[in-house]
Amino acid sequence: MQTLQNLSFVLADVSDGFWFPKTASNFATEVDFMYKAILWISVAFFVPMMIYMGWAAFKFQKPKGEKAEGKATHNTALELAWSVGPCFLLIWMFYRGSVGYLDMRQPPSDAREVQVTAQKWSWLFDYGSGIMNPELHVVKDQPTKLIMRSKDVLHAMYIPAFRVKRDIVPGRYNTLWFTPTIGTESLTDDEMQWKSDDPEEAGNILNQGKYFDFYCAEYCGKDHSMMQGKIVVHETQDEYDAWLESANRRPDDQTPEQYGEFLYATRGCKGCHSADGTAGQCPTFLNSFGAEHEMVDGSKVSVDENYIRESILNPKAKVVKGYPPVMPSFQGQLNDDQIDSLVAYIKSLKK
């Protein structure tokens, strides 16, 4: 059900045309042009051929039991025309497509670099100076280069409104670049009206507002459909700088428990740890604080603040018996306030 719901979000993304979402990057117009050109060229050849084949099948049919005799003939000019003519179209398609592809592979030297980490089933963007966030923030009309890596399996960064996609392969860096041409604040209410006011209905993209969506486009496990996020395109550099200053701070109007819940949903915790007691790859957070668990080495540990902190920073130090050691380390990805907020949220999950 969640997969079908998220598919509807992709199909209903902010749009100004029948085929694609809104054109919002330097590549979007060219990609749309090539798609439509190849589509209508194909239609121009396919439809007459099907009509002629249908007419010929009806016109030259033979009565049942009567053998049809072949009348093979040659027309050199016609055969050259239908062989060589389409070749020129194919050469043009290849040339135009290769120019666009090479442009996508060559980011400008002054592009802003953002480090991207993909893992089951979350995204993390490193803006430098210790600023990390699950949202991608960029500046309008400024080129941005994403340097991407995976911590586990194959993922793919796909941004429909920008018409860009790139696989993220474990063990290597892949890059993707674009220049946003539309600020998200300029999106109209009509263009954004499909987006749900309930974060749960929108795949737990919790911060409501105006944004473009991005998705993981390679199947990466049971919560693949939840591996989506938001892109905010700032109108000016000043707006972007102001956001950077507040990116790693708890909002003034949120309690530690509320901020911890936001981090739980956006930093990948929810993919393995349930908050309602449902069994998963890792222990549930419900009623976990204060409980005693047996570790794989036979020792017993009571879940307190220190154990939670250690499990976030060094998850393989003490692994609960019966669960695989699949959790990655969040060392350097969460500051002390964020860890404290997660602890507060886990402590609040009691029935």
N, C-alpha and C positions, 0 to 999 in steps of 0.2 A: 504493500500500500504506500509506504514512504517513497519507494522508487518511482511509482506512477505519479505521486504527487510532485516529486522533484522534477520529473520529466515535464509536467505541465508548466513548471516555473521556467524551464529552458525554452519551451515553445512560446511562452507568453512574455519573454523578456522584453524590456523597453524596446519598442520597434517603431520604425518609420517606413516600413515596406512590407511586402507580402512574404518575401523569401527569408529575410535576415533581420536580426535585431538592429537597433540604431547604429549608424556608422559613427564611430567614436575614436578612431585612431587614423594615423597616416596610411595604414595598409588597407583599411576597410573598403574604400572606394574602388581600388584596383582589384581586390579579391571579388567584390560584387560584380564588377564589370566582366571579369574573366568567367565567372560562373554563368552569368546570363548569356554571354556571347557563345560559350560552348553549348549551353542548353538549347538556345534557339537555332544554332547551326545544326545541331543534332535533330531537332524537331523538323527543320526545313528539309532534311534528307529522309528522315524516318517516315513522316506522314505520307509524302507522295509514293514512296516505295511500297508501303503497306496498302495504299489505295490501289496502286497498279497490280500488286500481287493478288489482291482480292478480286479485282476486275478480271485479270487473266485466268484465275482459277475458275471463275464462273463462265467466262466467254468461251474458253477452249475445253470445257469438260466434255467427256465422251460418255455415251450411254453405257450402262452397266453391261459388262461382258465384252465390250469392244475395246481392242487394244489401241492405245494412243501411240502414234509413230512420231519419233523425233525428227525435227527438221533443223539440225544444228547448222548454223552459218556463222560467218565471221564478218565483223565490221571494224576494221583496224582503227579508224578515226574515233568511233564511239568507245571502243575499249580503252584507247589511250586517254580519252577525255574523262571517263569515270575512274580511271586509275591515277592519272597525273593530277587532275584538277583537285581532288580531295587532299593530295599530298601537299599542295601549297597551303591549304588551310591548316593541316597538321603541323607544317613547319612554322607557320605564324603562331599557332597555339603554343608550340614548344618554346619559340623565341620569347614571346610575351610572358609566358609563365616562368621561364628561367630567369628573366630579368627581375621579375618580382621576387622570386625565391632568393636570388643572390642578394637583393636589397635587404630581405629579412635576415640574412645571415651575416650582415656586415654592420654592426652598430657603430654609430659615430663615436669619435674619441672622447667627446665631452659628455657622453651619456651618464646619467646618475646611476650608480650601481647599488643594487639591493640584493643581499644574500637570501636565498630561499631554501628552506628545509622542508621537505615533504616526508611524512611518515604516517602510518596507519593510525588514525584517519584524520589528520589535521595538517595545517600549514603554519609555518612560522617565518616571518620576514625580519631580517636583521638590517637595521638602518645605520649601523655603526654607533660607536660611543656607548655601547651597552643597551641601545634601544631596540627592543624586539617586540613584535606585535603580530597577532594572527590576521590582521587586516593589511591590505596593500594600499598605501597612500602614495600618490604621485602628483605631479604638478602639470597643469594644462600647458601644452605646446613645448614641453621640455622632454627630450628623449630619456627613456629609462631602460636600463639593462638589468635583467634578472639573471643572476648566477645561481643555478639550481642544483640541488643534490638530494638524494633519497637516503633515508636511514635504514630502509628495509627492502621494499619490493618496488616494482616498476610503477611509477605514477606518470601523470601528464598534466601540465598546466594548460588550461583551455579557457580563453576569454572571448566569448561570443561577440560582444560589442566591438572588440578590437580586431577580430578575425585572425587571431594568432593562437597557435598551439605548439607545444614542444614536449616530447617525452622526457622524463626524468629517470635516469638509469642508475641503479645502485653502483657505487664504486667509481663514478666519474662525474664531472661537471658538465651540464648542458646550459646553454645560454638562450635567452629570448629577449628581444627588445621591441619597443614601440614608442610612439609619441602620441599621447592623448590629445584629442582635438576638441573635446567637449568637457566642461566642468560638470560634475554631478549636481551641483547646486542649480544649474540651469535646466535640469530635467523638470518637466511639468508634472503637476499632480496627476493628470490623466495618464502620463507615461509610467508613473509609479503606482497607480491605483491597484494593480493586481497584487502588489506585495502585501503580505499578511501583517496585521498588527500583532498577531500572536507569534512569538519567536518559535514556539514548538511547531507551528504549522509551516514555518519557513525553513525547516531543517536546522533550527537552532542557530541561525545567524542573528545574534541577540540585539545588536545595536541597530535600532530602526533609523530610517533616514533615507537620503537619496544616495544611491550607489549603483555601480555595475556589478554583475556577478561573475565569478570564475568558478570552474569545476575541475575535478580530477577526471580525465577522459580515458584512463586505463583502469580496467577492473582490478581492484587491489584488496579484495576481501569482503567480508559480510557487511561492513558499513561503508562501502564505496560510495553509495548514493548520498551519504551524509558529508562527504569530503568536498565541501563547497565553501566559498567565502565571498567577501565583498571588496570592491575596489572603490576608493574615494579619490576623485580627481579634484584637487584644489585649484581654485582660479588663479591664485598668486603664490609666490614664494613665501610671502609673509604669513599667509594662512597655513602653509605647510610647516613652516618653522614653529608656529604657535602650537600646531598639533604635536610636533616632535617633543616639545617641552612637557606636554601632558600625557604622552603615550604610555609611559610606564608607571603612572601614578593612579592610585585609586580615586575615582571621582568623589568629590566632596559630598554628594548626595547619596552615596552608597555606603552601607555598612560593610564590615569585613566579610560577613556571611554572604551578602549579595554579590560583592565583587568576587568572592571565591566561587560562587555558583557560575558567574560569567566565565571565569577562568576554566572551571570544570568542563563547560560546554565548548569552549573555543580552543583549548590547548591540547585536545586529544584524550583527556581523561575519560570522557563519556564513552569512547569507543570500546573500552575494556572493563571499566568499573561502573556498575549500575548504581543508582541512588535509591532504588526502590526494592532492593532485595533480589532482583532477577539474577540468575546465575549467568556468568560470563567467563571470559578468558582469565580474568583476575578477580580477586575478592570484591564483593559489593561494599560500598561505603555505608550502607544503611546499618545502623547500630554497631558500626565497627569500632568507634572510639571507646576505649576501655575494655574491649573484648580481648581474650587471650587466644593466640594462635600458635599452632605447632609449626616450626620451620622444617625445611627439608633436611637439616642436619640433626633433627631430633630435639633441639632446644625449644623452649616456649617463650614467647614475647607478648607482653601486654601493649596494646596499641595506645601510645600517648603522643604528645607533640613531637618528642625527639624521634620516635620511630617513624612518624609520617614524614618529617623533614629528611631523615636519612633515606627513606624509600624514594623520595622525589629526586634527591641528588645522587644517590648510589643504590638504585633499585635491586641490584643483584647481591647486596651485602647480606640481606636476610629475606629469603624467599619463602612464602607460605607453602606448606606441604600440600600437594595436590594441584598446584598451579604451575604453568611453565614460566620460566624467567624471560618473558618477552618484553617487559617494559624498558624503554630507553631512558637514559639519564637526562635530566633536565638541568644539569649543572651549567651555569652561565646563561640559562634561558629564562629563569625566573629570579626576580630580586627578593629580598627578605620580606617586604610587605606583601608581595604576591604569594609567597609560601605561607606566611601567617594567615592570609585570607583564605587560602585553600584549607588550612588546618581548621580555621573557624567554621568553614562550611561543612567539613566532615563531622566536626563535633556537633553541629546542629542537626544532623541527620539521625534522629532517634524517634522511635515510635513509642 
